[in-house]
Amino acid sequence: MRGLLLAIGVLVLLEACTASSTRRSEISDEELLSGSALDPSFAVSAPVISIDDAFALDDEMQEFVRQIRDVGGDSSMKVIHLLQAMKQRGLFSLEYNEALTHTVSGTFHEHRGNCLSFTMLFIALAREAGLHARYQLVDVPPQWNLDSDLVVIANHVNAVINSRTDKDFVIDFNKANFHGDFVTHKIDDAYAAALFYTNLGAEAMLRRDYPESFTLLREAVHARADVAPPWVNLGVLYGRQGLYDYAEAAYLRALQIAPQERSALANLAGIYEAMGDTERAAEYRERVRRYQDINPYYHYARAQKAYREALYEDTLAELRRAIRLRSDESVFYALQGQAFTALGRDVEAAKSFARASESQRQESLVRTEAKASSAPGRLPHPSYTTGNAVFQPARPDVLVQLPDDKN
């Protein structure tokens, strides 16, 4: 999926601007979750791992943490010791896969997973070490994967450690994709469990294993019913089975939870088109168009797709639109440089790469200043890096941040 932050897998057909729907479905939540309208094969699927097992530490992991738990000092020292122990264990030399959500023990032993997997692992280890660790959603800019008829919109999650000094430590396993000024939301364990099953359900849907996807998404709703993404993904699943009234009901349920859930709004446009409600479909498609026109990351996704298809002039055209909307994003200029190189326009390529490097340097300065201003000298070394290659998706490094303001 080429560098997406698949933390909460929301599968959508399009992306739209904010709006609300006044329609109500006669299909109940219970009927949506029963699967009675689906093929009987959906009733036969592999057992779902329990949430206790998914988040549990085995004996080896508990022994690993014991040395950290016995360390004296405040929370900051325990955080540092835990991160150093994880680094020595090789947990930063890992295979980062946006589309692989692992259990806590699976991530620990296999060294593979996505940002949710590694955040789950860190929080489980931190709690075992006596630290007060919580999950945090991060409102990163949306990213699209346009490789297939399913579009993946990726979000991000990290960890927060509450310390006795009244400062929060942010532990993020994707330093390159985290900015200190992103809006964040603390979430509880039930919410994290819903995200875990939603991710697994999204991954199963990408494999076209719809019975397993349905079972996992239903488990996500059972974990916490007031989380919108599993309802959106259920809508996608029902829509792919041709059950448009059920898909509509799932999307409307998501909008009851989050009236500005863009993926649900966008998918409703396709559903109403399929149901013959052309007037309502046109209304939603116009909202989709307006949102796409003003979203630089949508144009960037289209530029990436054009580049992979060797349509370099189209790549540059989409990137010009993206840069007009946001001129400080380093990845835009990096891809522009690659397109210019492919066209043999080396002078322009060099300028683009220079601009990409400068933008990335400015991004790094902003993060450094945010960390320095919050607690100067608090941590001896605020980040542990695994040597990410510039402009390439790579293994995550770890950002430790002490923000000024608590959320």
Secondary structure, 3 states (H helix, E strand, C coil): CCCCCCCCCEEECCCCCCCCCCCCCCCCHHHHHHCCCCCHHHHCCCCCCCHHHHCCCCHHHHHHHHHHHCCCCCHHHHHHHHHHHHHHHCCCCCEECCCCCCCHHHHHHHCEECHHHHHHHHHHHHHHCCCEEEEEEECCCCCEECCCCCEEECCEEEEEEECCCCCEEEEECCHHHCCCCCCEEEECHHHHHHHHHHHHHHHHHHCCCHHHHHHHHHHHHHHCCCCHHHHHHHHHHHHHCCCHHHHHHHHHHHHHHCCCCHHHHHHHHHHHHHCCCHHHHHHHHHHHHHHHHCCHHHHHHHHHHHHHCCCHHHHHHHHHHHHHHCCCCHHHHHHHHHHHHHCCCHHHHHHHHHHHHHHHHHHHHHHHHHHHHHCCCCCCCCEECCCCCCCCCCCCCEEEECCCCCC
